[in-house]
Structure formats: structure tokens, C-alpha cells
Amino acid sequence: MDKDIKKEIDLGQFKEEVLAAYPKKVAKKRAKSIVLNDPDAIPQVQANVRTIPGIITQRGCTYAGCKGVVLGPTRDIVNITHGPIGCGFYSWLTRRNQTRPNSPEEENFIPYAFSTDMQDSNIVFGGEEKLKQAIREAYELFHPRGIAIFSTCPVGLIGDDVHRVARQMKEELPGVNIFGFSCEGYRGVSQSAGHHIANNGLFQNLIGRNDTVKGKYKFRVNVLGEYNIGGDAFVIEDLFDKCGIELVSTMSGNSTLEKFETAHTADLSLVMCHRSINYVAEMLETAYGIPWMKSNFIGAEATAKSLRKVGQYFGDQKLIDRIEKVIKEEMIAVKAAADHALPKTKDKLAMLFVGGSRAHHYQELFTELGMRTISAGYEFGHRDDYEGRRVIPTIQIDADSRNIQEITVTKDPTRYAPRKTEEQLNKLEAEGLQFNKYEGLMKDMEKGTLVIDDLSHYEMEKLIELYHPDIFCAGIKEKYVVQKMGIPLKQLHNYDSGGPYAGFEGAVNFYKDIEMIACCSIFKQMKAPWEIEESVEAEYVFN
Amino acid sequence: MLLRHTTALEIDRKALTINPAKTCQPVGAMYAALGIHGCLPHSHGSQGCCAYHRSALSRHFKEPIMAATSSFSEGSSVFGGSANLIQAIETIFTVYKPDVIAVHTTCLSETIGDDLNQIVSKAYEDGLVPEGKQVIYCNTPSYVGTHVTGYSNQVAAMVKFFSTATPKKKNVINMVAGWMEPSDMREIKRLASVMEARTIMFPDMTGVLDTPLDGHYKMFPDGGATISDLRATGDSKFTLGLGQYTTEDACIKLENKCKVKFEVLDIPIGLKATDRFLMSLSRHANVPIPDSLNDERGRLIDMVADNAKYLYGKRVALWGDPDTLIPLTEFLVSLDMRPVYIVSGTPGKPFTERMKEILKDIPEAKYMCGDTADMFRMHQWIKQKGVDLLIGNTYGKYIARDEDTPFVRFGFPIADRPGHNFFAKTGYVGATNLVIQFLNTFMDHQDRTCPEEKVEWQM
């Protein structure tokens, strides 16, 4: 696997071919987002910049990142979309965030869509009164503990102040936590702006509101950036329980208000999706003294590694032994599934273009299947997701990033308590743990592989045409395009209604699904027999 | 229970829409634009709109849905999106090379007041539109009307930009297709061809959103109404609009522009709407209805007669768009079923007037359209008194499961079952398909839930 890919497949040819088709200015800009990787001398990749108008992009908007991704998975908040009907409609049950209430009575608003359904009169005269009335009606019907308001594009333009409405309604409806998000779709260059805005809101309105220390185990962690697509968070919950680790909160898969409110009672944060939640991880550290580590529960080896890091962090021999026991037990099924899949999947080529972490994490699983990822990139990642957090100080803050509020977080006057001393942290780092660090995708990709940020439709077509991957990973908008080309596409946003893919159990599921794709025979039937048959020309006997 | 917070107790709701039976204009404009051959729809607004609409249509059709976006930033929202659209037009014609770009607006570009006429004219003046290619546009503010309105506006734009009257009139009937499946359009075209009527259908999603998998991706598939067909609609002798909400505007515009008279009909769903469609086409194209269509009709009647006892008196709740709900409700009544609850988020008088007429013998029927005529309200009605069958889009599955009620998928979006873009629901054959779906659903439910001693070998 550590071969130099360049020798076999000329991935360099791609850039030249693609750029030639663009208008000059577009080509100049795109050139900086397409690089050949070198894990030893990581090149700079342009990321988190505006998509050029007219380019068919995978990206969505700020609202999608805030309401859809980060806040969507929490079941006991009534999430009201303030705007015309579309945004609320499209984010209604479309992201497969599973949730499992503890009882038939417990609140679960996930199967509902709530919207102020703004009409032209609201655009002209303002929508604040309608929003207030909508909140009253939501309260009268459901009596929720929390109501969140999400702004769509026109809200910011007409000057509706959702934060003021939230404050006023909080006074009117005591006991209900009401808060707003200025997550208008145009605010950032992608969903990523919405993640940041959501993170700020979580910290300002939810985290730290309940000091009750609940749970049966003394080793207390948060898992951040895990949204329970296809049940991933359920797997992690079970796994931690087996290991004797208390999962104080998952942000935000299978979550409730209480999970956010008590997250500051954990002693370690594990960051899964770095892009969407690193802000909260930092804030928890600054305000409460909870260190964070980048972790990954996608891939069996990665899961084992992440669990061991937790054991090492707490430094408790009993915990370490229990974790080792769990890994050993779980690996039996993992190995059996991998052995079964490997003959079918070995040496196949994969390409991954999703998200802000998934294009990195899922390479683990493909490696375990003996497959090679020859090209990958994010839809809404930043340079630090590619090159590692070390580049953060050198990232130029452009106008689009400046639009997003940076909140100032300081030590909590009473509750700040460093979970480890400086010396302890240094010692753990010397032993190989990394705190507040993420090394990015490029360090883990082979030399000569293609890294492309914000892949366009045209580039995707070219990639497939030139390199014929055996599997292409992206989302629903790309799915049927790629499959028309005769290449199977695995959706890594919604897992093609499959999963869970996290943890050991998830790895087994993923191996099976990829094996299935590798063995899917229908693609061999694309041509009718009469199209393949060589034409037989008649020969005259008398010749 | 999935919808555990829904109770029978209705409150006087004025502001909060819950579980909408509608979505916003631009997705309708995008869908309609895909019915032009060689056309790339373009969403003038934030990226998210385009991503959401492409996703919604992809999930429903399980087909590539290509569209571009102006990718507004905060700056464009303040200073206007003109530069974005100009750049988009240049990029699209250089990279993706469509014949037509069909621009529609969003709530964002409408709120800031972008003038599409002016921006597109500038693109032409700057030479960014290659010879023989075209940029068309329509206004689709998301805070007016619904996805149905957006579809209608895009179809009207086709007339505005393409339909041309020449001195030479042709013996051709225009069929303006309302919001239906490509399979439904294919069936309507088949009926016209069986009748040997010369027709032009627009928009036409057949061959665009039901393409074969053969290893060759075509960004612009073979299907769709061609530009020459669209131009020629001005020379046709008559227009049939199929679906009042989605096609009447285009019909009126075509009459005003090219003096082509028109009649607006229901989408031919069910027995009577199909009867009316065939009679109208026969009259205006001056062609007889062949015996083979009598036979198709007779086979539908036969199927219904054989199974009448499973249909008679069954209470039905349905939701969706007026253009399909109206003929569908009429069909249910002609099957002696009782459509008792009907909601559509799309506002408009014709819905109420038509339902009043169709449901005159079903006094317990409740129907509602427009603001807060949503699936939450319909579910509350169901909680008050249950139904035997649900007909609507995928969002009905949560009600179906909670209430253990048979459910037939119909409308948009259907994200959890295949087949809707294969098997038509229009014409007599489509009506037969529908009846079979009703019956299968009832019978499966009976087989699964009746006492063991009541399981019937023959049904």
C-alpha cells in the first residue's frame, strides 16, 4: 500500500486536462484547489473559498450546516425554521439522524417539520410577529423544554431579529429555553459557516446549564461531531458501555437538551468530525479545562486506536484491560468479515468526495479492505482539515470568514478545572497522545494521490473518465450521475440507507456493503448481447 | 409512536406550519426546466437552494438532476447578484455547454430585487451567450405560492421565450404537461399516438428523468421538448393544458402571444378525467377515438367491477398538489370510495370549488388548501376519526405506521419506493395501475391482520 501511486497512474494529467476546459479566471482559481499529495512535504491546498458561480458544486448552505447538521439530530428541541417553506421542508427527515427516546412518552420532534412559512406580506412588513405567534402555537401544542429558531436568507435581509424575538418569548414563556441562529444561507461559502454558528449557539445557550453529574462510570467523555447517521452513535454508545466509559454527551447524534447542558461535566472530549465541531471542543477546554483529542470511530483499527487513547488518557489499568478485552472480542467478527470481503475488494480503487471529515475517515475502512484511495477531497473542509491544524495561524481570514461571529470564551469563574496538569499533559504527549491537534487528511494519503477541494461536476466526470475507479463515494446529487457511467457510487452522507458504519460493528457492516458493491453483477449487463457480439460477415462458398 | 405529539385536539393555528403539504417555488421551476432538451436549470440565489432542490429531485427520480447556482455570498446579498449571474452564464456556456440556461430566482434574489431582464440582457450584450444558444428566466419567489406555482411560472416562461407564430399554421395540438411523472407523460403521448393525433408536449421529461443505464452518462439526455418544438407551439391549432394550476398561465400566454386557442383539462388521472381528455383531443385534433382505447377503458371497468367490494365505502385521506388531487379525488368517488380528508398546501380557489362539486355526496368530507393546510392538520383529523387508506408522498409513512393504515404512495417526493417513474398513473392503464395498488395494499393489510381462521385463500 505504500507504493508510489504516481508510477502506475498518472494523476498529474488530470489537472491539466480539467483546467483547459475552464474560462481563464476560473482555471486560475481552481488550480489552487487541485494538488498532488506528498505526505512528507504537505503542499498547500486552497479550501473554504467561494465556489465560482455557475460551477456545479456539491456544496450546500449555512442554514443546512446549522439546522440540518448540528442541531437537527437533537430530539427534544422544537426547531422552527423562520422563512419561506422550502428550507424547513428540505431539511425534514432527509439526513437520517436516528434517535431513540428512552420511553414512549419521551419527547421526539425529529419526525416533524416546523416553519413560519413566510409569505410576501411578511417579507414586506417583517416576520417577527409571525415568528412570535408560531412560537406561542408550538408551545401550546407541544410544551417543549427548548425551542430553536433558524434564519433563512430573507430573514437577514429584511432585518428580522431572531435573537430579540427569542429573548422576548423567553420572558413570555418562562421555563422554555428559546434561542435563535443567524444562519442565513448566504452567510458563508458552504455548510461550514453554519457549523460554526451552531457551535457558538450551543455554547451560549445550552452547554453548562446543568451541573448534575449523572452516570455509572467514573471515566467521563464527550464524543463531538457524531450525528448518528444510520445509527453510528448507537454503536459508539454500546461500545463505551462495554468498556466502562461514561458517554456524557454525543454532539449531537441521539442527543437531548440535557446532554448538551451537562457536557461540561466530562473529563475528555473526543472529536470525530473536526470540521463541524472543533469550535465547541476548544470552548469546552477554554471555559472548563476539558482537553480534546481527535479520534475516529470509522474503521476497526481506528476504533481500537481511539479506545486505547481513552484508556491511556485516564491511565487506569483496569480500564485499559477492559478496553483491550473488548477490542479482542470485537476483532473476531471484524477479522472474519474482512477475510470474507478481501478477495473481492483487494486492490480496487476508491475515490471519496464528501463532507469535512468523512473523506478522511472512510479511507481507513477502504485500507482495511485492501483498497486504495487515489483521490479524495472535502465538500466544505478548511485548510486545517487537509493540512493539519498547524496551518491555522497562516490561514488568511477572508471577508466570508469574517462574517461569522467569533465569540470570546473565557475561563468559567467557578467551574474551570483543568482535568490534567500541564506536566501530566506533557507526559501523555511524550507517550504519543495528541491534544488539541489534528493532522489532517493529507498526512494519511499516499504520495502522488490527488487532493481536490470542492470538486465540481465537470471534474468528477473527468476523474471517472480518466481513472475508472471501482467505487466512487459522494452524496445523493452525484449518485445517479456516476452510476449512469457504470461506476457504483456509495453515499457517505446517508450511507444509501445502510449503516451503522462506526465502531467494530460498523466496520463489519461496511465490509459487507462494499463486498456487495464489488460483486454487484448488474453493471456487467449494461450492454445487450447483440451489442457485444462481433458481426459475422457472410462468406460466399464459391470464393 | 413516531408522531407521538400529534393529538386530535386542533388549535386555531395562524403562524406555525407543521409537516407541510407543499414546498417552495424554485424546485418546481427546476423540475419543469428539465423538460426542455439540452437545458441546464440555474438557481439564482444561495448555493443551498440548488443543493436542496437537486437532492429532492434526485431522491424522487433516482436520476441525475443537473442544475447550477449563482452561489450568493453575503456581498452579493447586499450589492445584488448581477455579477454572480453574469459570471455563471459565462462559466456554464464554457464548461457545461447547454443549449439553454433556464434561470429562476429564489427568495434571496427576489428580496434584494435583482432584475433578471436587465442582467440577462447584459450577458447577451457582453457576448457571453454563444450564437444559437439562449438564456431564459422566470421569477419564482419562495414566499409566494408553492412548488406548483414555480412549475407554472417556468412553463409560462417557455411560451414567453420560445413560442413563435409564423404565417403557416399546422394541424398540431399542443399538450402542456402539468406536474406529473415522466411515466405519466409517456402514457399521454402514447394515447395521442394511438389516436394518430399530431401533438407537441411541453415540458416533456420523458427521456430525461427515466434514462437507461448503459455506461454512458449524458449530461443532456436525448429527451425533452426541443427548442424547435417549443418555437413551433406558436403555429399549432390548439392547446390542451393538463392541470389548471400548472398550465393555465402558459395557455393564456400562448393565446395572447400567438393566438392559439386553448382548453384547460385535468391531468388524465382516473376514468372520467381520461374520458374528458380523449374526447377533447379527439374533437380538437379531429381524429376518432379508436376501438383499442374503448378496450383499455373496458378492462379498467372490468377490474373495478370484479373487485368493487374491496373498494366500496373505504374512507381515504390524501394530500399533495391540486392538479393531481382533483382528478384523483374524482376517481376515488367513481370507485365508490369516500375521500374524506384532503389537504394541499397550495392555495387557490379552483381546489375548493372543484372539491365542493366532486364531494357533494360525501357530506363528512373535509378539505382545505393554503396556509396551515398541512399534514399535521390532516393527521389530527385522522386522530378524530380514522381512515382506511392514505394516498400521498413519502411523508405519509409516519402516519401510516402510527395508525396502522394502508398507504399508497402518490405525488412528490416519493423517496422510499421505486416504480413511480416507470408505471404511469394517467390514462386507463394508469388508472388500472392505481386500482391494483389500492387493492394490493388493502388485501396485504387484511392478510396480515385478520384472525387466522379468516385468512382467505381466494380474494
Chai-1 contact restraints between the chains, C-beta under 6 A:
chainA,res_idxA,chainB,res_idxB,connection_type,confidence,min_distance_angstrom,max_distance_angstrom,comment,restraint_id
A,A21,B,V95,contact,1.0,0.0,6.0,A-B,restraint_1
A,P23,B,E90,contact,1.0,0.0,6.0,A-B,restraint_2
A,P23,B,T94,contact,1.0,0.0,6.0,A-B,restraint_3
A,V26,B,T91,contact,1.0,0.0,6.0,A-B,restraint_4
A,R50,B,S73,contact,1.0,0.0,6.0,A-B,restraint_5
A,T51,B,S71,contact,1.0,0.0,6.0,A-B,restraint_6
A,P53,B,S70,contact,1.0,0.0,6.0,A-B,restraint_7
A,P53,B,S71,contact,1.0,0.0,6.0,A-B,restraint_8
A,P53,B,N84,contact,1.0,0.0,6.0,A-B,restraint_9
A,P53,B,Q87,contact,1.0,0.0,6.0,A-B,restraint_10
A,P53,B,A88,contact,1.0,0.0,6.0,A-B,restraint_11
A,G54,B,A68,contact,1.0,0.0,6.0,A-B,restraint_12
A,G54,B,A88,contact,1.0,0.0,6.0,A-B,restraint_13
A,G54,B,T91,contact,1.0,0.0,6.0,A-B,restraint_14
A,G54,B,I92,contact,1.0,0.0,6.0,A-B,restraint_15
A,I56,B,A68,contact,1.0,0.0,6.0,A-B,restraint_16
A,R59,B,Q47,contact,1.0,0.0,6.0,A-B,restraint_17
A,G60,B,G48,contact,1.0,0.0,6.0,A-B,restraint_18
A,G60,B,A51,contact,1.0,0.0,6.0,A-B,restraint_19
A,C61,B,S46,contact,1.0,0.0,6.0,A-B,restraint_20
A,C61,B,Q47,contact,1.0,0.0,6.0,A-B,restraint_21
A,C61,B,G48,contact,1.0,0.0,6.0,A-B,restraint_22
A,Y63,B,G48,contact,1.0,0.0,6.0,A-B,restraint_23
A,A64,B,G48,contact,1.0,0.0,6.0,A-B,restraint_24
A,P84,B,C24,contact,1.0,0.0,6.0,A-B,restraint_25
A,P84,B,C107,contact,1.0,0.0,6.0,A-B,restraint_26
A,P84,B,S142,contact,1.0,0.0,6.0,A-B,restraint_27
A,P84,B,Y143,contact,1.0,0.0,6.0,A-B,restraint_28
A,I85,B,P20,contact,1.0,0.0,6.0,A-B,restraint_29
A,I85,B,T23,contact,1.0,0.0,6.0,A-B,restraint_30
A,I85,B,C24,contact,1.0,0.0,6.0,A-B,restraint_31
A,G86,B,T23,contact,1.0,0.0,6.0,A-B,restraint_32
A,G86,B,C24,contact,1.0,0.0,6.0,A-B,restraint_33
A,G86,B,S142,contact,1.0,0.0,6.0,A-B,restraint_34
A,F89,B,P20,contact,1.0,0.0,6.0,A-B,restraint_35
A,F89,B,T23,contact,1.0,0.0,6.0,A-B,restraint_36
A,Y90,B,Y52,contact,1.0,0.0,6.0,A-B,restraint_37
A,Y90,B,A56,contact,1.0,0.0,6.0,A-B,restraint_38
A,P111,B,L2,contact,1.0,0.0,6.0,A-B,restraint_39
A,P111,B,L3,contact,1.0,0.0,6.0,A-B,restraint_40
A,P111,B,Y398,contact,1.0,0.0,6.0,A-B,restraint_41
A,A113,B,N19,contact,1.0,0.0,6.0,A-B,restraint_42
A,F114,B,I18,contact,1.0,0.0,6.0,A-B,restraint_43
A,S115,B,T17,contact,1.0,0.0,6.0,A-B,restraint_44
A,D117,B,T17,contact,1.0,0.0,6.0,A-B,restraint_45
A,M118,B,Y143,contact,1.0,0.0,6.0,A-B,restraint_46
A,Q119,B,Y143,contact,1.0,0.0,6.0,A-B,restraint_47
A,D120,B,Y143,contact,1.0,0.0,6.0,A-B,restraint_48
A,D120,B,V144,contact,1.0,0.0,6.0,A-B,restraint_49
A,I123,B,Y143,contact,1.0,0.0,6.0,A-B,restraint_50
A,K130,B,A15,contact,1.0,0.0,6.0,A-B,restraint_51
A,Q133,B,K14,contact,1.0,0.0,6.0,A-B,restraint_52
A,Q133,B,A15,contact,1.0,0.0,6.0,A-B,restraint_53
A,A134,B,A15,contact,1.0,0.0,6.0,A-B,restraint_54
A,A134,B,L16,contact,1.0,0.0,6.0,A-B,restraint_55
A,E137,B,R13,contact,1.0,0.0,6.0,A-B,restraint_56
A,E137,B,L16,contact,1.0,0.0,6.0,A-B,restraint_57
A,A138,B,L16,contact,1.0,0.0,6.0,A-B,restraint_58
A,E140,B,I11,contact,1.0,0.0,6.0,A-B,restraint_59
A,F142,B,H5,contact,1.0,0.0,6.0,A-B,restraint_60
A,C153,B,S46,contact,1.0,0.0,6.0,A-B,restraint_61
A,C153,B,C107,contact,1.0,0.0,6.0,A-B,restraint_62
A,C153,B,L108,contact,1.0,0.0,6.0,A-B,restraint_63
A,P154,B,C107,contact,1.0,0.0,6.0,A-B,restraint_64
A,P154,B,T111,contact,1.0,0.0,6.0,A-B,restraint_65
A,L157,B,T111,contact,1.0,0.0,6.0,A-B,restraint_66
A,G185,B,S46,contact,1.0,0.0,6.0,A-B,restraint_67
A,G185,B,G48,contact,1.0,0.0,6.0,A-B,restraint_68
A,Y186,B,S46,contact,1.0,0.0,6.0,A-B,restraint_69
A,Y186,B,F72,contact,1.0,0.0,6.0,A-B,restraint_70
A,Y186,B,E74,contact,1.0,0.0,6.0,A-B,restraint_71
A,Y186,B,S77,contact,1.0,0.0,6.0,A-B,restraint_72
A,R187,B,E74,contact,1.0,0.0,6.0,A-B,restraint_73
A,D400,B,S73,contact,1.0,0.0,6.0,A-B,restraint_74
A,N403,B,E74,contact,1.0,0.0,6.0,A-B,restraint_75
A,Y458,B,V95,contact,1.0,0.0,6.0,A-B,restraint_76
A,I476,B,S55,contact,1.0,0.0,6.0,A-B,restraint_77
A,I476,B,S58,contact,1.0,0.0,6.0,A-B,restraint_78
A,K477,B,R54,contact,1.0,0.0,6.0,A-B,restraint_79
A,K477,B,S55,contact,1.0,0.0,6.0,A-B,restraint_80
A,K477,B,S58,contact,1.0,0.0,6.0,A-B,restraint_81
A,Y480,B,K62,contact,1.0,0.0,6.0,A-B,restraint_82
A,Y480,B,E63,contact,1.0,0.0,6.0,A-B,restraint_83
A,Y480,B,P64,contact,1.0,0.0,6.0,A-B,restraint_84
A,V481,B,P64,contact,1.0,0.0,6.0,A-B,restraint_85
A,K484,B,L213,contact,1.0,0.0,6.0,A-B,restraint_86
A,K484,B,Y217,contact,1.0,0.0,6.0,A-B,restraint_87
A,M485,B,Y217,contact,1.0,0.0,6.0,A-B,restraint_88
A,G486,B,G215,contact,1.0,0.0,6.0,A-B,restraint_89
A,M526,B,D214,contact,1.0,0.0,6.0,A-B,restraint_90
A,M526,B,G215,contact,1.0,0.0,6.0,A-B,restraint_91
